Amino acid sequence: MKLNEALKFPVNWNYKIITLASHQNTENDICDVLEKNGITSKPNAGNKSKAGKYVTYNVKVTFNSKEEMDKISSELSALACVKVLL
């Protein structure tokens, strides 16, 4: 099954972004990508890993198309601080 067959757009999406805790501007970097793409949602810091190496951020986004979803996902994944994007 293809993604666009499984999802009906617009779709509400909850990103979980696992980032390096050592990166100083993580929240700002995530906000910059979102704002550049017209998204006003702000990331919320979540859990820290047991060893303190990683921090999760959660953000809710509404996507109007698969192309928009792919573009923003790609831009978030490309950030130096991002290890995993779910």
N, C-alpha and C positions, 0 to 999 in steps of 0.2 A: 504494500500500500504506500502510495506517495504522500508526502507531508501535506500538500495542498488538497488531497482527497480526504485526509483525516481531519483537517482543521477547517472550520468555517470562519471566514473573515467577515467583519472584524472579530478579533479574538483577544481576550484578556490573557496575558502571559505573566507568570511570576518567575523572574530570573533569580537563580541562586548563583552568586559569583564568588568563587574561592580565590582569594588574593594572598600575596605575600605580606605578612605583617610588617616586615622591615621597610616596605615602600612608604615614603612619607606623604605622598599626595594622592593616595588611592581614591578616596571619596571624590576629590576634585576632578581627577581624571575620568572617573565614571560619569560624573555630572556633566563634564564637558562634552562627552560623546552623546549623552542623552539630549542635552540642550541644543547641540548642533543639529540634531535631527528632529527638533520641535517637540521633544518629550519633556513635560514638566515634573514628572515623578522624580522623587529623590530616593537615593539608596539608603537603606537602613542597615547599620552594622549589626551583624548577628553574632554567632559564636566564634570563639577563638579556639584553635586546636590546643590539645593538652600541653604540647611543648611550646606553644606560643608562636609557632612559625607561620601559621595561616589564620586569616580572618575571613569570615563570610559576610557578604552583603546581599541583601534582598531588595528587589525593586519590581514594582508592578507596572506593566506597560500594556497599552492597547495597540495592537497592530491592525492596520487596515488591509495589508496585503502580504503575501509571502515574500515579495521582493524587499519590502520595508523591513520585515523580520530578519531576512538574510543579511541585509546591509548593516543593521545595527548589531546583530550578533557577531558579524565579522569584525566590526570596529571595536567592540568590547573585547573580543578574543585577542586582538592585536595589541592591547595595552600591555606594557612590560610587567605590570603588577599582577595581571590576571593569570592564574594557573589553570583554572577549570571554569567553564561557563555551562551551567545547567538550566 
